[in-house]
């Protein structure tokens, strides 16, 4: 995969998205140049150059992928434009090795699959959390967790996805599978079990 230094990343975005503002750590935020947004929903990692639109696009790109998206050009043309912007020697096909070319293709496929998985995960997790809020007792401490989960998913579903990749990979995989298959039956079964447990608790209390 072709890599760019933080200085090169900064030089590129100074041209393509000049209104980026400092957010957290190496992250910068600004209006999305792809759908020409007005709010700061376009997040950029200034270390790697990867970007993600948390608004209309709901999509991420590496530096070359973003240039291709903005200009509609092929890999080499986009790379040539980027090199011109950041001051690198312009590449030719002979300078881009077969391995770099393949790595770029793999990276794009991985990003595409991640976008799909984030969508399925967010859809299934939000739906189940909303169902749980309907049946949990108003004083139940679990409500805070599910409320926060819904809020986080709506504001930055990819960030939640990445967090669950690290800490809850099996649960994440189950949600993705449920979302992919629109498997509301699985979620309804979980809800049924929770309702049954609540009814048993009520009977025990009586």
C-alpha positions in Angstrom: 0.0 0.0 0.0 1.3 3.5 -0.9 2.0 5.5 2.3 2.2 9.2 2.8 3.9 11.1 5.6 2.0 13.3 8.0 3.5 16.4 6.3 2.3 15.1 2.9 -1.1 14.4 4.3 -1.3 17.9 5.7 -0.2 19.4 2.3 -2.9 17.4 0.5 -5.8 18.3 2.8 -4.7 22.0 2.8 -5.7 22.0 -0.8 -8.6 19.6 -0.9 -10.3 20.4 2.5 -8.7 23.7 3.7 -11.3 24.2 6.5 -10.3 21.3 8.7 -10.4 22.0 12.4 -8.5 20.2 15.2 -10.6 17.5 17.0 -9.2 14.7 19.1 -5.5 13.8 18.9 -4.4 13.6 15.2 -8.0 13.9 14.0 -9.3 16.9 12.1 -12.9 17.7 11.2 -14.5 19.7 8.5 -17.2 19.8 5.8 -17.3 16.7 3.6 -15.8 17.6 0.1 -17.6 14.6 -1.5 -21.2 15.6 -0.9 -20.3 19.2 -0.2 -21.6 19.2 3.3 -21.8 22.3 5.6 -21.1 20.7 9.0 -18.0 19.2 10.4 -18.9 15.6 9.8 -15.8 14.7 7.7 -13.1 13.2 10.0 -9.5 12.9 8.9 -6.6 11.0 10.6 -3.7 13.4 9.9 -1.2 10.6 10.6 -2.4 8.2 7.9 -4.6 10.4 5.6 -7.6 8.2 6.0 -11.0 10.0 6.1 -14.6 9.2 6.9 -17.8 11.0 6.3 -20.2 10.5 9.2 -23.0 12.3 7.5 -24.6 11.7 4.1 -21.8 9.5 2.6 -21.3 7.2 5.6 -18.2 6.1 3.9 -14.4 6.2 4.3 -11.4 6.6 2.0 -7.6 6.4 2.0 -5.8 9.3 0.4 -5.9 7.8 -3.1 -9.5 6.6 -2.7 -10.6 10.1 -1.7 -8.9 11.7 -4.7 -10.5 9.1 -7.0 -13.9 9.9 -5.4 -13.5 13.6 -5.8 -12.2 13.6 -9.4 -13.5 10.4 -10.9 -10.1 9.4 -12.2 -8.3 6.1 -12.2 -5.6 5.0 -9.7 -2.5 6.3 -11.5 -4.1 9.6 -12.4 -5.2 10.2 -8.9 -1.8 9.2 -7.5 -0.2 11.6 -10.0 -2.5 14.5 -8.9 -1.7 13.8 -5.2 2.0 13.7 -5.9 1.7 17.1 -7.7 -0.1 18.5 -4.7 2.3 17.3 -2.1 5.5 17.8 -4.1 6.5 14.2 -4.8 7.9 13.1 -8.2 5.0 12.1 -10.5 4.7 8.4 -10.7 4.5 6.2 -13.8 3.0 2.8 -14.0 6.5 1.3 -14.0 7.2 3.0 -10.7 4.1 1.5 -9.0 4.9 -2.1 -8.3 2.5 -5.0 -8.8 2.5 -5.5 -5.1 1.6 -1.8 -4.4 -1.1 -2.0 -7.0 -2.6 -5.2 -5.5 -2.3 -3.7 -1.9 -4.2 -0.7 -3.0 -7.0 -2.9 -4.4 -7.1 -5.0 -1.3 -7.3 -1.9 0.9 -10.2 -0.6 -1.2 -12.1 -3.9 -0.9 -11.5 -4.0 2.8 -12.8 -0.4 3.3 -15.9 -1.3 1.2 -16.6 -4.4 3.3 -16.1 -2.4 6.5 -18.6 0.2 5.4 -21.2 -2.6 4.8 -20.5 -4.2 8.1 -20.7 -0.9 10.0 -24.2 -0.4 8.5 -25.4 -3.9 9.4 -24.0 -3.6 12.9 -25.5 -0.2 13.6 -28.9 -1.2 12.3 -29.1 -4.4 14.4 -27.6 -2.9 17.5 -29.8 0.2 17.5 -32.9 -1.8 16.9 -32.2 -4.2 19.8 -31.2 -1.4 22.2 -34.5 0.4 21.4 -36.5 -2.8 22.0 -34.7 -3.2 25.4 -35.5 0.3 26.4 -39.2 -0.5 25.9 -39.2 -3.3 28.4 -36.5 -2.4 31.0 -37.7 -0.9 34.3 -37.3 2.9 34.4 -34.9 2.5 37.3 -32.8 -0.3 35.7 -29.2 0.7 35.5 -29.0 -1.0 32.1 -31.0 1.7 30.5 -28.1 4.1 30.7 -25.9 1.7 28.7 -28.4 1.2 25.9 -29.3 4.9 25.7 -25.7 5.8 25.3 -25.2 3.0 22.8 -28.0 4.4 20.6 -26.6 7.9 20.9 -23.1 6.8 20.0 -24.2 4.7 17.1 -26.2 7.7 15.6 -23.3 10.1 16.0 -20.4 7.9 15.0 -21.3 4.3 14.2 -17.8 3.5 12.8 -16.1 4.5 16.1 -18.5 2.1 18.0 -17.8 -0.6 15.4 -14.0 -0.3 15.9 -14.4 -0.3 19.6 -16.4 -3.5 19.5 -13.9 -5.0 17.1 -11.4 -4.8 20.0 -13.5 -5.6 23.0 -16.6 -7.5 21.8 -15.7 -9.3 18.5 -18.1 -12.2 18.9 -21.1 -10.0 19.8 -20.1 -7.7 16.9 -20.1 -10.6 14.5 -23.5 -11.7 15.7 -25.0 -8.2 15.2 -23.5 -8.0 11.7 -24.9 -11.3 10.8 -28.3 -10.3 12.2 -28.2 -7.0 10.3 -27.1 -8.7 7.1 -30.0 -11.1 7.2 -32.5 -8.6 8.6 -32.8 -11.2 11.3 -35.4 -9.5 13.5 -36.5 -12.9 14.7 -33.2 -13.3 16.6 -33.6 -10.0 18.3 -37.2 -10.7 19.1 -36.2 -14.0 20.7 -33.7 -12.1 22.9 -36.4 -9.7 23.8 -38.7 -12.5 24.7 -36.2 -14.0 27.1 -35.7 -10.7 28.8 -39.4 -10.2 29.2 -39.7 -13.7 30.7 -36.9 -13.0 33.1 -38.6 -9.8 34.2 -41.9 -11.6 34.8 -40.1 -14.2 36.9 -38.5 -11.5 39.0 -42.0 -9.9 39.5 -43.4 -13.2 40.6 -40.5 -13.8 43.0 -41.0 -10.3 44.4 -44.7 -11.0 45.0 
